[in-house]
Every structure is written in structure tokens, then in C-alpha cells.
Amino acid sequence: MSYLSLLNFGTSSIVLVSVFGAIFLAGIIYLCFVPLKCYFTAIFSGIYIPSFKLIGIKNRKLNVNEFVNAFIMAKKSNLNLSFHDIENLMLSGGNAVEVIKAINLAGSSNLKLDFPLASAIELASHSIMQIVHDSINSNVVMVEGIGAFTQDDIEIIAKARVSVKIKLDKYLSGLGLDDLKGTISAWIMENIAKTKNYKDILKEPNKCLLSNLDLRVVTQKSMFNVVDINIASLELGRDLNVERELKSAEKEKVFAQIEAERRKNAEEIRELKMRTKTEEMKSAVLEAEADVPRAISQAIKEGRFSVMDYYKLMNLQADTAMRRAIINDNNNPNRPGGGDSDDEGDFF
């Protein structure tokens, strides 16, 4: 009887040890899957996070450390956030720690920023902290190349310095920085076009160009608030009056060139006509001279002019040609001993 009791006691002990061993082994295996560092970090921070939740975060290949830090920060900041909210943000690719930091920073600056809006901004830009900083501190934006003509036809080129802050509630739906620059440029260009004298703008640029600028209208649909705006610099561009004068002078120059060319062509035509007329007269003289031998031949044939008369005529022509040559030779200053002399009188 004692033997059976001892056997039953040994069997019970073995079963009990096996059960406790299995439980211990299961606990060790379970703890191998639990990120113990993050688990104890939450415990020591006074926040309880179930270990199976951490195992699920780890199995989805999310950053367990980021999840724990974000949840601790949310609880310490009294934000009513659940595991599901932070997990969804991390699954979408957002940085939960940065989002909660941005919410705390906005709250300390009396700016309204809730978790859904902050998550949406983070997912859209991945720079939620920078955006919150830009909504607290103003940034300077330069609007350049604002050019228009005044009513006295002088081009004014302005550059505006604009201080802006981001509006968190309209970051996702408001118009961007380029649209704001375009609106400000259009407004200043309209004021330039309304100015009668460009010197008024040079004297008081802010008064002339920004006096009727309604910032509420400018930023109504924008994601930015305009804190301050002023004219940074002014430049004088084109002068249409001078350009018109230059064009007029150019036209007059072209007309003068055309008139001079016309006169030159008329003179050349006149000279050509004179040359043609001279050639015609020379032709007439040559034709008349050609009639002289024929007339002499006809006179000789008819007996009105003898051969001796013809020889006398030829001798007279030769004598006349010789006298002309001598006279021209004596009047030539380049000939040695030339010039005026009494040789001609002595010859005759």
C-alpha cells in the first residue's frame, strides 16, 4: 500500500514538474518575441502597453521604439490617442513622434492643431515640425520682376519683401506660395498702371503701390498669412517716349536716305541722258563729216570742183593742223622752254 502511494506521489510530481516546465518554456519562448526593452521603457514611464500589442507591431515590421515613444508622449501630453491611431499613422508612412511633437509645439503657441490634421500634413509633406515652425515664425519671401508702365509711359520694375506665416487649417486646401506671389504682383502692377507720374512712385513707393492693398483679400484663399509687406527696391525700365522719338528719328532717317537715293538716281538718269545726247550729236557730226568726201567727189564728177582745188584744200587742212599743234605745244607748261614765248610771232 505504501508502495502504491509512493508511486502515485512520484507520478503526480512528474506531471506537476512537466506542467511547470512547459509553462516556463512557453514563457521563455513568448518573451523571445516580446521587445523587452521597449516594454520596460513603457512600464518605467508609467504607461502600460500589452506585450502582445508590441509583438503585433514588431510582426508588421514597424518601428516598435517609435511606437512606444509616440504613445508615451501622447499620454504624457494628455492627448486622447489610441494604439490604433498611432499604428495607422505609422502604417501610412508617417512619423508619429514628429506629429505628437508638432501638436505639442502648436499647443504651446496657442495654435489649433489636432491629430488628424497633423497626420494629414505629415503624410502630405513629411515635414510637420518645419511647417509648425513656419506657422509660428514668419518667413521673408521676395517677389521680384513686378513690372508695368505708368500713365506717362515709364516702366517701373519693383521688388517686394513679404513676411508670411503658414495657416495650418488651410495648409492642405489653400493656394500655394506661387499663387500668393502672383496675386501680390498683379495688385502692384495695377497700382503702377494707375499712377500718372512715375516720380510719385520714386518718392513714396509704399504709399503709391501698397496703400490700397487689402491683405484679407490677398490671403483669403491662400495657405499663408501676410504679416508685413513693403517695397524692397525700384528700377526704371523702358521709356516709351524716348523709344517713340527714336523710332520717329529712324523713320526720318530712312525717308531722307530714300530721298537722297531718288535724287542720286535722277542725277544719274540726267547724266545718262546728256551722254546719250552727246553721243547722238557726235554721231550726227561724224555722219555730216562723212558726207563731205561724198559731196567733194560728186562736185569733182560734175565739174564744179577740180582736183587742184581738192589738193589746195588738203594743204590748207594740214597747215591748220600744224599751226594748232605748235600753239598747243607752246602753251604746255610741262615742255622744256614751254609756256608763253614769241616763237609763234617769229614763225609767222
Order of alpha helices (4+ residues) and beta strands (2+ residues): alpha-alpha-alpha-alpha-alpha-alpha-alpha-alpha-beta-beta-alpha-alpha-alpha-alpha-beta-alpha-alpha-alpha
